[in-house]
Amino acid sequence: MTMIDYFGKLDYSFMIFYVAVLIGLGFYLKAQASKSLDNYVCGGGNIPWWCMGISGMASFLDLAGTAVIVSFLFMMGPQGLFVEFRGGAVLVLPFMMLWTGKWHRRSGCLTGAQWNIFRFGDGWGGRASQLMAVIATVLTSIGMLAYLIIGAGIFLSTFLPWSPATCSIGLLVLATPYTMMSGFYGVIFTDLFQSCIIIAAVIYVTITAFAGVGSSQEVADVALAVTGNPDWISGMPKWEVHVPKGYEVYKHLIIFSGFYLLRTVVAGIGTGADPRYFGAKNDRECSKLSMLWTGLMSFRWPLMIGIAVLGLYLVNELIPNQANIQQAAEVIQAEYPDTAKPLWGDLISSIANTPEKHDAELVTSLQQILGDDKFVEKMNLISFEGTVNPEKILSQVLMMKVAKGMRGILVIALIAAALSTFGSWVNLGTSQFVNDIYKVWFRPKASTKELILASWITVISLVGLSFLFSRSLESINEIWGWMMMGFGAGFLVPSFLRLYWWRFNGEGSAIGTLVGLSAAIVQRLIVPDLNEVYQFCFVMIVGLIGSIVATLLTKPTDPDVLENMYLKTRPMGIWGHLKNKLPEDEKRKVSIEHRNDLLALPCAMVWQVCIFLVPMLFVIHNWKGFAGSFVLGLAAFAGLYFIWWRNQPETNFYED
């Protein structure tokens, strides 16, 4: 079956319209973005808060992440949410909403790396910290872009008669030029356009799934037959859950989700250097855009559980005997014994779409095992381990469970999600490299035109390196897990200490980041299969030791720099000697602000988990779980409102 068979005239019309709008926006916004580096990096403070809140939702709702989460929901049901405490549940949002976002906005800086000069001063320590922050951001961007490239390639290769690598290249050719030209303006306004498509897709899938499944008991029976999981419809995490071969590490769910939550808390208290906060006009806008951002993220979960439950029914109809999948994988591996896991997707795609290029006896054997009917679709479900490939469920459901007309809209919605996240990461890495390395270290007097040109070259370089890195990876879950629990842990300690401990200095930040990232890379090279929990603990401990030792062996930050930073930002933590310099009424005001922010945190996190869980339980007709989660979420929101929201100022805490 070819792409022509999957899509109708309405699908193609919508796709052409989508591409035309993207190209048009790129050229239209090019002039506005090119006015200054400030405009290119964070919109020059001219973008409304609600635009940035909607954009945040679109940038976090990526295609690869959606495929990963759908795979866990397919295997585990709503409990898959707790695996994504590592990152996909975006539990860093409450921290940005309550305090870290406004702290970064108050600095008046342009990027997170520039913030290090504000924090540590323009000396050796500050410059080194700024440089390491850029290196960490650029490497993170490359890793995240590689993760997006793999996910997009796997998704598109299901519909197109090409390999995942070829599909990835095609998408990059589309996405790179408009991202390059329009900068942060392009990120925001294409996100607004793409959010409308995404929400339309959410509504359609949610209604289709809700109406297409039977009672919760029927869903449970189908899930048991397909996945072997007896607790699929439950929304409560279990000590041990059933997972298929290749995912055994996640079976101790509560233990893993607890570590993931710890990682999220450490990451959350050190986050907030998002361009949207640097572009916000005041403290209240930081709160409002974060609240909108968090609320809109709840739309993602009924979409994903809808796809997962439709996937259960699809696999049950398509391959009722799961042993056939394992037998087919064994036949392929016997014919191609040297095929490594990273190349498995390309091999499967080739056999399915171009069988004439392979041994006729192999193809005949596979057709006998799987059946001639819908042979391509069945082939695409075979994983390297000989099970149903959960990362293929997303694309297979769209291909086989969605009617023509809506199919094109849903495919474009997911491509839109991929491009939104792609644009955000490209903009983040580019802005810091150009503003904090090229402009600072090489061309301090560069013209705006030169800086914009440097930004374009950086975009192309980032995308190229990301594609090359993606070719060495086995799966989207593999790179996502390492980016969150391994590499991401490399700079968590310095990010945390710089906000909460006055003695922490630029040298400690730079060396701690270098040591942490090096530990993560060494772990990846020497022990690539290390358990995610052990990755996190190893890298975190090494980074902590490096940060503390380097700080204590070097001089404290200049007191004037430190005082200026504190007076503008007013962070909580170990800042006692600086807080004591404030007048009594100011000290009281700071204490009240910090107290409300901290007390509101548990309410915000429980509310966020509930607004993700409630619609999933609704879709699968688990009414008891739905009612309990709804009541808990409502109570958490009430606490958030009375403790925190009603105490927010009209503009800024300290200028009012």
DANOR-V956164 format. One record per residue. RES is the residue in one small letter. PSI is psi in whole degrees, 0 to 359 (none if undefined). Layout:
BEGIN
RES_PSI, RES_PSI
END
This chain:
BEGIN
m_136, t_176, m_327, i_324, d_331, y_332, f_149, g_185, k_321, l_321, d_312, y_323, s_318, f_321, m_316, i_319, f_317, y_311, v_320, a_319, v_317, l_313, i_319, g_317, l_320, g_313, f_323, y_319, l_349, k_316, a_317, q_317, a_331, s_2, k_324, s_164, l_326, d_314, n_319, y_323, v_313, c_20, g_5, g_20, g_20, n_4, i_130, p_148, w_322, w_329, c_317, m_328, g_316, i_319, s_321, g_317, m_313, a_322, s_333, f_341, l_78, d_161, l_311, a_316, g_321, t_317, a_319, v_312, i_319, v_321, s_320, f_323, l_324, f_319, m_323, m_353, g_201, p_338, q_342, g_337, l_323, f_335, v_324, e_14, f_343, r_342, g_319, g_334, a_1, v_50, l_6, v_343, l_319, p_324, f_318, m_323, m_319, l_319, w_322, t_331, g_312, k_329, w_317, h_323, r_321, r_338, s_332, g_11, c_171, l_326, t_167, g_326, a_320, q_330, w_331, n_328, i_319, f_321, r_320, f_352, g_163, d_48, g_197, w_315, g_316, g_315, r_318, a_319, s_318, q_315, l_315, m_327, a_320, v_316, i_316, a_318, t_316, v_316, l_321, t_317, s_317, i_316, g_316, m_323, l_322, a_319, y_318, l_321, i_317, i_312, g_316, a_321, g_315, i_316, f_308, l_330, s_343, t_327, f_333, l_148, p_41, w_165, s_161, p_323, a_316, t_318, c_320, s_317, i_317, g_317, l_321, l_323, v_326, l_316, a_325, t_314, p_315, y_327, t_319, m_318, m_322, s_351, g_217, f_329, y_317, g_320, v_311, i_308, f_331, t_328, d_321, l_314, f_315, q_333, s_323, c_319, i_317, i_316, i_322, a_319, a_319, v_313, i_315, y_310, v_319, t_313, i_316, t_314, a_315, f_317, a_339, g_350, v_159, g_214, s_169, s_327, q_321, e_317, v_316, a_320, d_316, v_317, a_320, l_319, a_323, v_316, t_341, g_9, n_114, p_349, d_32, w_321, i_356, s_145, g_3, m_129, p_142, k_159, w_322, e_131, v_159, h_129, v_152, p_173, k_136, g_344, y_19, e_333, v_338, y_3, k_332, h_76, l_312, i_320, i_313, f_317, s_329, g_316, f_320, y_321, l_319, l_315, r_319, t_320, v_314, v_318, a_319, g_319, i_350, g_8, t_191, g_353, a_46, d_142, p_333, r_325, y_323, f_334, g_354, a_152, k_332, n_177, d_317, r_324, e_324, c_316, s_316, k_315, l_326, s_319, m_317, l_316, w_311, t_313, g_318, l_333, m_339, s_339, f_336, r_325, w_320, p_329, l_313, m_320, i_329, g_315, i_319, a_315, v_324, l_326, g_323, l_311, y_322, l_310, v_322, n_325, e_320, l_314, i_76, p_333, n_103, q_339, a_335, n_326, i_313, q_319, q_319, a_319, a_320, e_321, v_316, i_316, q_330, a_324, e_325, y_70, p_340, d_4, t_117, a_162, k_321, p_336, l_2, w_318, g_317, d_319, l_312, i_316, s_320, s_315, i_319, a_316, n_333, t_65, p_336, e_343, k_356, h_168, d_128, a_324, e_322, l_311, v_318, t_317, s_317, l_322, q_326, q_322, i_312, l_338, g_147, d_327, d_125, k_44, f_317, v_314, e_320, k_320, m_319, n_346, l_353, i_124, s_167, f_329, e_354, g_24, t_178, v_127, n_106, p_337, e_352, k_353, i_318, l_305, s_324, q_321, v_316, l_325, m_326, m_346, k_0, v_135, a_154, k_147, g_300, m_335, r_315, g_320, i_317, l_320, v_315, i_324, a_319, l_326, i_322, a_318, a_319, a_316, l_329, s_313, t_320, f_311, g_321, s_315, w_321, v_316, n_321, l_310, g_319, t_314, s_318, q_321, f_314, v_314, n_325, d_352, i_300, y_311, k_323, v_315, w_332, f_314, r_70, p_333, k_19, a_143, s_165, t_319, k_318, e_320, l_322, i_319, l_319, a_324, s_318, w_316, i_321, t_320, v_311, i_319, s_315, l_314, v_317, g_314, l_322, s_319, f_317, l_318, f_322, s_334, r_350, s_3, l_150, e_321, s_165, i_328, n_324, e_309, i_326, w_315, g_315, w_321, m_324, m_314, m_340, g_282, f_317, g_329, a_344, g_331, f_15, l_316, v_309, p_323, s_324, f_310, l_327, r_338, l_339, y_356, w_116, w_329, r_339, f_132, n_180, g_321, e_317, g_320, s_313, a_311, i_321, g_319, t_315, l_314, v_316, g_313, l_321, s_319, a_319, a_318, i_318, v_316, q_319, r_321, l_321, i_316, v_70, p_336, d_13, l_137, n_139, e_323, v_316, y_324, q_308, f_312, c_315, f_308, v_320, m_315, i_316, v_316, g_322, l_314, i_314, g_318, s_312, i_313, v_314, a_322, t_313, l_339, l_358, t_169, k_152, p_164, t_147, d_126, p_325, d_318, v_316, l_317, e_318, n_317, m_316, y_316, l_328, k_324, t_321, r_55, p_161, m_170, g_209, i_82, w_24, g_313, h_335, l_322, k_327, n_344, k_347, l_151, p_157, e_319, d_327, e_318, k_318, r_319, k_318, v_316, s_319, i_317, e_311, h_321, r_313, n_320, d_314, l_317, l_330, a_343, l_309, p_321, c_316, a_319, m_318, v_317, w_316, q_315, v_320, c_319, i_344, f_322, l_320, v_308, p_331, m_315, l_328, f_314, v_321, i_11, h_28, n_83, w_325, k_313, g_323, f_312, a_315, g_317, s_325, f_314, v_316, l_317, g_321, l_319, a_319, a_321, f_322, a_316, g_319, l_319, y_309, f_327, i_322, w_303, w_316, r_348, n_5, q_139, p_170, e_324, t_278, n_149, f_318, y_350, e_338, d_none
END
